[in-house]
Amino acid sequence: MWARILALIVKEFLAVLRDAASRTVLIGPPLIQLMVFGYAASFDLNHIPYAVYNEDTGYAARELLARFAGSTTFEQIATITREAQIASLIDDKRALLVLHVPQHFTRDLLTQAPAQLQIIIDGRDSNTASLALNDVSGVLLDFNQKWAGTHGNQGPPARLDIRAWFNPNLLSRWFVVPGIVALLTLVVTLLVTGLSVAREREMGTFDQLLVTPMGPFEILVGKAVPGLVIGGLEGGFIALMAVWWFKVPFVGSIAALALGLFFFLLAAIGIGLMISSLAVTQQQGLLGVFMFLVPSIILSGFATPIANMPEAVQLLTYFNPMRYFLIIVRGVFLQGDSVRMLLPQYGPLALIGLASMAAAAWLFRHRMA
């Protein structure tokens, strides 16, 4: 009995290793996932971009700001002179936080009155904001210890006054749930379209489809529309649940979200049909969907900030449709973005959609020939 089992085990190993497609499945996807997770999935904040708004000319303010400038964790990107300059820096994500030193900061420290250091931080990514605030607190704690030791203060000389924009309480739900709108919409759309042609081939009905009067373009449209409808309904339902059930604020434009969802679905459908055109079986189609799905989530900024990734990996994110739709959906929910404000995201997303649909059409005609 054991000899027969051993023979069967050897046969299975040989069957897997002799087939080129099976060898590719065993080696390629794990290596890709390893590289993506190893480089892109990082929660470390190495260079926190910040701006300085200093209204105090005293030496205590200069000493405190010097500590931030000398830290390897922080990277100063701007010095501003007016409060009105803060909004553009944070809205465009050029600065994660702004250090605002009030006018009488040094005087308050010298008179042992409570001195406030105001931190204006981007709260859209609550996890990143919390990590950045921990680093700010560490710098301020070191400053307070040395100042108290020199001047004999009883309590903390300087204290943080934190203002988190777009998410005042830094609730992680406000950050995660809008992202799930993009994530689940992508999953459902890819599964619907990524298995459609492969399912026809596996069931033997694809040849029957070819003998009908329908041309390749008509078949492609027929395969794409269900994905568009199902993905749109899925995305709309999740967005409604985010507002109604999870109480995430929706302060933007419904038209802006709908337009972004359309372009996002166009890109997802094109990618799904490309995968399905290349796949012979549903198993291959499912594997192709998985191979695209996991890296696209990691490289989108869904869980970890794109700014934390190596520069070479950041370049790859520009080809990821989920990157742009995440900015759209979070901007609409939390920032109140309109269609005009989101035009820089619509353009690349539309280009990816058109390019993927064109590639899917070419592959479809090529595989039918």
Sequence and secondary structure as in RCSB ss.txt:
>XXXX:A:sequence
MWARILALIVKEFLAVLRDAASRTVLIGPPLIQLMVFGYAASFDLNHIPYAVYNEDTGYAARELLARFAGSTTFE
QIATITREAQIASLIDDKRALLVLHVPQHFTRDLLTQAPAQLQIIIDGRDSNTASLALNDVSGVLLDFNQKWAGT
HGNQGPPARLDIRAWFNPNLLSRWFVVPGIVALLTLVVTLLVTGLSVAREREMGTFDQLLVTPMGPFEILVGKAV
PGLVIGGLEGGFIALMAVWWFKVPFVGSIAALALGLFFFLLAAIGIGLMISSLAVTQQQGLLGVFMFLVPSIILS
GFATPIANMPEAVQLLTYFNPMRYFLIIVRGVFLQGDSVRMLLPQYGPLALIGLASMAAAAWLFRHRMA
>XXXX:A:secstr
 HHHHHHHHHHHHHHHHH HHHHHHHHHHHHHHHHHHHHH     SSEEEEEEE   SHHHHHHHHHHHT SSEE
EEEEESSGGGHHHHHHTTS SEEEEE TTHHHHHHTT  EEEEEEEE SSHHHHHHHHHHHHHHHHHHHHHHHHH
H  SS SEEEEEEEES TT  HHHHHHHHHHHHHHHHHHHHHHHTHHHHHHHHT HHHHHTSS  HHHHHHHHHH
HHHHHHHHHHHHHHHHHHHTS     S HHHHHHHHHHHHHHHHHHHHHHHHH SSHHHHHHHHHHHHHHHHHTT
TSSS GGGS HHHHHHHTT HHHHHHHHHHIIIII   TGGGHHHHHHHHHHHHHHHHHHHHHHHHHH 
